[in-house]
Amino acid sequence: METLSNFLWMIVIWWMFSRMLRTARLLQHQRQLQEKEENQIHSEQTDRESGLEQQSDVPIEMVEDPVCGKFIEKHHGYQLSRGTETFYFCSWDCREKFIQEHLKQPE
């Protein structure tokens, strides 16, 4: 009976110790996230104060998906070239649908 009691006490002590370690890791993680956020805010304030805000002078080119008509940024679209023509699609599914409907040879 005494052995069982000692064993149960060891389990309770182990459980409490593991919970304390988990809490310590959680607090450390939260502190790191807070420091990262503060550093980012400080960095943004420094950039604004020094007038070094980065603004892109390059315009974003928008293209229309020929299948669904959705406008997308050219550099984000799925691309398909046929001869000298280049088509841009919002998704791989639209690209495949275009191939099946427009580019497949009839059998």
Buried (B, 14 or more C-beta within 10 A) or exposed (E): EEEEEEEEEEEEEEEEEEEEEEEEEEEEEEEEEEEEEEEEEEEEEEEEEEEEEEEEEEEEEEBBBBBBEEEBEEEEBBEBEEEEEEBBBBBEEBBBBBBEEEEEEEE
